[in-house]
Amino acid sequence: MLDSKLVSLHKHWITADAIKQVVSAPVDEETGLPEELQELAKYHSMFQRLTVLYSLLYIVVEGYRELKYENKIIDDLLANEDFVDALRLFRNAIFHYQKQPIPEKAMKFLELTESELWIRKLHSSFGAFFEKELPIGETLNQLKA
């Protein structure tokens, strides 16, 4: 029997993963701006997509903890409360109105040493967790047949 709560949590991970696929997608729009400004706009757009990805990953963390799932790799990553709490604040800064253009809540996570490495490991570990716990491969093979 399929665990509907796990399927629901996986849906949130899929949403985050979909954003990850477009984080560094090129913006092929000629703006007529000087090259330096176009480059700045490109990186700003990429950063905005990255903020959504990070925030959506926190939703997966929240659900994983609430549902009390266990996975050694994920649990080891989540044992680092500095990263987890900073990611929670980051999510709040992105998904709740802030008076400052660049809130301190968002910067806290970004300024943590190796936060990018930690969140990449977290994302891939959740992907592996869902592949192990859900019949994703079997379902895809059935759809291909």
N, C-alpha and C positions, 0 to 999 in steps of 0.2 A: 504494500500500500504506500502510495506516494505521500510524503509529508507536505501538506499544503502550506504550512508556515515556512518551510524551507524553500518551497517553490516561490512563495511571495518574496522572501528575502533575496532569492536569486534574481527575481525581476528587478529589484533595486540595484543589484550588482550589474545586471545587463545594461541598465540605464547609464550607470557610471561608465561602464566599458564602452558604450556607444560614444560617449563624449570623448573618452580617451582616444578613440580612433580618429577623431577630427581635431585633436588638440594642436597638432602641428601641420594640419592641412593648409596648403597655400591659399592665400587670398588673391585671386586672379583678377583683381579689379584695378583698372587704370583710373587713378584719381586726378591726374593732372598736377599733383603735388610734387614738390622737389623730392628727389630720391631719398634723402635723409628722413624726410617726414613720412614717406611711404614705408620705409623700413621700420620706423618707430611705430607706425600704425599697425604694421604686420605683427610686431612683437607684443603690442598692447592687446590685439585681438587674441593672439595665442595665450597670453596670460589670463585673459578673461575666461577663456574656455577651460584653462587649467584650474581656475578657482572653482568653477562649477564641478569639475571632476573630483577635486579634493573634498568638496562639501558633500557630494553625493556618496562618496566612500564613507564618510562619517555616518551617514544614515545606515549603511550596511553594518558598520561596527556596532551602532546602537541596537539594531535588530538582533544581531548575533549574540550580543550580551544579554539582551532581554529574554531571548529564547533559550539561553543557557546551552548553546551548542559548544562542543569541545573539539579542538584541533590543536595539536601541540605547536605547530609553526605559528598559527594565528595567535594562539594564547601567549606564546613567547613575545610576539610583536606587541600585543596589547598589554603586556605586563609593564611596558614602558609608559607609565602614566603621564610623563611630561609630554610625550608625543600625542597621546590620546586626548588629553585635556586641551592641548594647544590646537589640535584638529577640531575639537568641539567648538572652541571659541572662534576658530576660522570659519567653520560652517555658519555659526551665528552671525558673524560679521558679513558674510556673503548673502545669506537668505533672510536677514532682518535689516531694516533700514538703519543706517548709521549716519551720524551727522558729519563725520570726517570722511573725506574722499578715500583715504587709506587708513582705516582704523587700526589701532594698536592690536586689537584682537586678531586681525588677519596677519599682521606682521610677526606676532609671537611664534606662530608655526613656521613661517617662512625663514625666520632667523635661527631656528634650532639647527645645530650642526647635524648634517646628514638627514634632514627631514625628507628631502627628495628621494634618497635611497630607501628610507623607511617606508614611505608611502608606496613606492614602486613594489617593494617586497610584499607589502600588505595587499595591494591590488592583485598581484600574481598569486599570492597564497590563497586569497578568496576564490580566484578562478580555479585553482587546483582542488580546493575544498569542494566546490560545487560540482566539478567534474567527477569527483570520487563519490559524492553522496547522492547525486541525481543521475538518472539514466540518460544523460545528455547525448553521449555517443550512440547509444542504441536508438534513441529517438531520431537523431540525424540520419542514421543508416536506413531506418524505416522510411523516412521521408524521401530519401534518394531512390529507393527501390520502386 
